Amino acid sequence: MPRQKWIMDDVRIQAEKDARAANMRGIRWVSLDSPDYPPQIREIYDPPAVLFYRGNLPDPERPLAAVVGTRHPSPAAAAQAFDISRALGVQDIPVVSGLALGIDAMAHRGNLEGGAPTIAVLGSGADAIYPVSNRSLARRILENNGVILSEYPPGTSPMKWHFPARNRIISALTRGVLIVEAPAKSGALITAQFALEQGRDLWVASSGAVAGHPGLSGFGEGTRKLAAEGARIIYSASDILDEWKLKENLVSDNKEKNLWP
């Protein structure tokens, strides 16, 4: 199949149209050659030429962790996603996820509860929240200094093939990716593959990987396979902090945070 030939005038016209649509909808954008473009994404094999966003782009000096998994988690996996993300938030580590139902939503909620500006990467335009049941969660993310990010122009509907592509951005933004629970065929496993290709840490949560765990379910076949192939099993946020050689600080009432050694 011949490679698509880009006609620069057409590309420029489309880019200008997208920029006008973004401005009309209160969506900001940043191009690959801008100094504000997230450097973690710029370094991957196929960075988007433009990123559209609502909220505040993440601090490039701040360590980020992705927490992702199935849309239909077991209760134990959902609780662990929330607890780990909350504990990371208390330690001032934002969590990146995909705003999907299940593990993603629990990760965002936990990180917000911990006080961190969580980051949602969409497979639709930054103005097209999907699923619609997570609109209130998206609002909370923006109200708490987080960001809703997408490579797709405003008005773009969620399409099946958008989600595997957006997963490379989820992993690219981070220092490490935690797969909480994933069946044998799961988009979270695509994120795991991107993490390995991009040189990020890859972990699996104990609720989805450890035989005998009280919450272990049939939803974790993919997670258990990753563990068998060598992914480190994470029991709590402390395991992540230990791997990154960051001091964990006891925080009272979630008000005082100091992560650095």
N, C-alpha and C positions, 0 to 999 in steps of 0.2 A: 504494500500500500504506500503510495507516494507521501512524502512529508508535506504537511500543510505549509503553504507559503503565506507569510504574514505581509500584508500590504500596510506599510506604516501609516499612510494617511487614514486608512480605515481604523487602525488601532488607536490613533490619536483622537479621531472623532468619537469612538466608543468611550475612551478614557475621559474625555471632556463631558460626555453625557452622564457617565457614572459619577463624576465629581459634582455636577450640578444636582443630580438626584440625592447624593449624600448631603450636600449643603442644605437642601430643602427639608431633609428629614432629621437634621441635627446630628448627622453621623460624620465623624472625622475620618480622615484617611491619611496614610503615610506610604510613600513610594520606596522602592528598594534602595534608591540612591540617597534617601534622606538620612541625616544623622540620627533622627528619632526612630528609625526602623529598628525593631528588636534585633540586636546582634546575634542572639542565639539562633534566630530563624535565618538570618542572612547567610550563616555558615553551612546550611544544609545543601544537599544536591540540587533541589528544585524549589527555591524560595519563591513565594508569590511575588509578582511584580508590584502589587498594591495590597495593603491591608486596610480594611474598613473597621472602625471601632466606635463604640460608645463607652464613655468612662475614661479611665486613666491607664495608659500603657504601663506595663510592669517595669519596676526599677531593674535595669540590667545587672546591677551589683547585688541583687537580692537572690538567694537560692530559692528555686521553685521546685515543687514536686507534683507530678501528675498522679491522680487517683481515679482509676477507671474500672469498669466492669460491666456485668450483664444488666439488662433492663429489668430482669425478673430475679432478683437475688433472694437467697434464703434470709430469714430474719437475722441470723448471726452475722452474715456477710454485710448486710445493710448497716447493722449496728457497728461493726468494726470499721466500715468506711467512714461513718460519722465520727466515731471516737478518735481514730487516727488523724483525720482531717482537722478535728477540733484541737487536738493536742499540738499539731503542727502550727495551727493558727495562733495558739497561745505562745508558741515560740517564735512568732513573727515570720512564719514561712507560708506564703500563699500557695494554695492548691490550684492546679489547672485541671479542668475536666471539660466534658462536652455538653452539659446541661440536658442530658437525656434523662429519662425516667430511671429509677433504680439506683445503682451505685453512684452514677454521676451526680444525681440530685442530692443524695445523702452526703457526698463529699463536699459539694458546695455549701450545703446547710451547716455541716460541721465546721468548716473553715470560717464561715461567717460567725458562728457561735464562738469560735476561738478568737475572733477579732482581726482576722487577716483579710486583705482585699483579694478575694478569690477571682479566678479568671475562667471565663467560659468561652470556648471556641466552637463556633457553630458551623453546620453544614448547610446553611442558608444565609440570606442577607442578615446583617446585624440588626435590622428592624423586623425580621420575620422570625420571632421566637417560636421554636419548635422543641417539644410539643407545647401547645397553647396552655396546657395545664401548668406549665412552669413559668408563665408570665410574671406571677407574683414573686417567684424566686429571682427571676431576671431583674425585677425592679429592686429587690433587696441588694443584689450584687452592685448595682449602680449607686444606690444610696449609701453603700459602705465602701466607696472608693475603689471598687473593683472594675473589671472591664469585660465587655462582650465584644468578641473579636471574630472577624471572618475575612476570608480571601474573596468572598462573593459579593458582588455589588448590591446596593440596596434594592429591595423588591424581589430578590432571588428566592424562589420557593425551595424548600428542602427536597432534594432528589437523592435517590438511593445511592448513586455513585459519588455524591459529594462527601459522604461520611468517611469512607476509607481515606479519601484525600485529606480531609481535615485532621485525621488522626496523626499525620506526620507533623502538623503544627503543634498539636498537644504535646507530643514527645519532644519536639525541637525546643520548645520554650523552657524545658525543665532540665534539672540536673539528674533526676531519676524518676522512673515510672513504676507505680505500684498497681498491679493487677489484683483486684480484691477477689473477684469470683468471675469465672468465664466458662461457658460451655465449650464443647469441642469446636464449634463454628461460631466465632464471636468477633465482632469488630475490635474488641479489646485486645485480641491476639494480633491483629494487624498493628495496633499501637505498640505492642511488645516487639514486633519485628522492626518497626521503625526505630524504636529505642536502641535496639542492638546495632542497627545500621548507622545510627547517629552517634554511637559511643556513649549513650546514657546508661546509668545504672538501671537494672531491671530487677524488680522484686515481685513476689506473690504474697498475699495475705494468708495467715494461718487458717482462717475460717474457710478458705477455698482450697487449701492444699494439704493440710495435715491429717493423715488417717487417724481416726479416733477423736478428732475435734468434735465437740458436741453439736456444732452447727453445720458440719460437713454435709453437703447435699449433692444430688446428681447434677446440679448446675455448675459444678467446679471441675469438670473433666479436663477442660483446657488449662485451667490453673494448675492442676496436679501434674499435667504433662510438662508445663514450664518448670515446675519444681524438680521433677525427675531429670530434666535436662540441665539443671544447675542454677536456676534462679534462686536467689536467697529468699528464705521465708521470713516474713516480717510479722511479729506479734504485737508490736506497739510502735508508736512514733519514736520512742527511745532508740529502737533498733536503727532507724534512719539517721537520727542524730549521731549515734555512735559511728556509723559507717562514714558519715561526713566529718567526723571528728569535731563536732560542735557540742558545746556544753549545753546541757539541759538545765534550765533554771526553774526553780520552784516559783510558781506565780500565784499570788493571792488575789482572789476575786477577779482574775483575768485583766488586771489593770496595768501591771508593771511588766514589761517584757524586755529582755536583753539576751540576745542569742549568742553573741560573738564571744569566743574564748578570750 
